[in-house]
Amino acid sequence: QVQLVESGGGLVQPGGSLRLSCATSGSIFSFNEMGWYRQAPGKERELVASFTWRALTIHVDSVKGRFTASRDNAKNTIYLQMNSLKPEDTAVYYCKGVVTIPRYIEVWGQGTLVNVSS
């Protein structure tokens, strides 16, 4: 089974930037859809960004204009570029891939912690 491995998290000051990476162990084309989620302490996991082969969607209003997602098919990797970080962006960030053939399967990465603090 294809695995996902996130990296790039860490401690950053407010206003700083980080770029998260999510590398697949196999082909990125194995997934019909991929996305970035985050879970802040004491809160439910929320979808931050998702993309299919056609479109990228940012789902959280508070990160629009600051976060963007991208993919590099040659490297079998997706990215989440986070700029102008705020303390409320502190969370564990996860990537997820969805396979639909031959059956529906969700594949999650292990998560990477982003801590925005002065």
Secondary structure, DSSP 4 states (H G I P E B T S, - for coil): ---EEEE--EEE-TT--EEEEEEESS-GGG-SEEEEEEE-TTS--EEEEEE-SS-EEE--GGGTTTEEEEEEGGGTEEEEEE-S--GGG-EEEEEEEEE-SSS-EEEE---EEEEE--
